[in-house]
Amino acid sequence: MKRYIKAAFHFSNSETNGFFAMIMLMLLLCIAPRAYKLYTQYYSKPLDHSKDIILLEKNLLLLKENARKVDLIDINMVTAQDLESISGLKQKLAVRIINYRNKLGGFVSLDQYKEVYGLSVHLQRRLMKQTTISEKYIPKQLSLNGSSFKAWVAHPYISPAIAKAIVDYRNHKQFTTIDDIEKLPVYHLNWAKKMMPYLSL
């Protein structure tokens, strides 16, 4: 390009260099403001990390859930000694929980911790967080047509009056479905909901 400028204007080498430098300076002055504007528009724009944050939160949640699942204790499979590993749960209470579980025929809901005598609300919540019940678990059941009066009254949800009503009913007529308990004179809906998992024909 310098050669064409020198030939066109009959410049010396120094004049050509000076003229070329002036042209380049003018171009730079014209281009630089626009280039700077484009640069600031691109790099000054705040980056949107919202999607990254949402993904990170989901991954953290999954990690917490997985960690919780690994640490959970199956309340229907443990011993009193196993329960003592839970902070704040002494031997006496651990034994009481296991005894109550055995009387029930197994826990079917973590809310049943509320029925254990002497178990504080704080410990109930801690147990609910650190224990679980298998979805496939089936508790020990009492037979409406076969279990003895003694077996019935041994269950925490069965009073002597209810046990007698069950025995009296089947002495006259066999239970054909679990729903037949609705015909008992002592029937109560809240009691039936609690007792249903522990009943069989």
Secondary structure, DSSP 8 states (H G I E B T S, - for coil): -HHHHHHHHT--HHHHHHHHHHHHHHHHHHHHHHHHHHHHHHHSS----HHHHHHHHHHHHHHHHHHHHHH-EETTT--HHHHTTSTT--HHHHHHHHHHHHHHTS-S-GGGGGGSTT--HHHHHHHHHHEE--TT-----EETTT--HHHHHTSTT--HHHHHHHHHHHHHS---SGGGGGGSTT--HHHHHHHGGGEE-
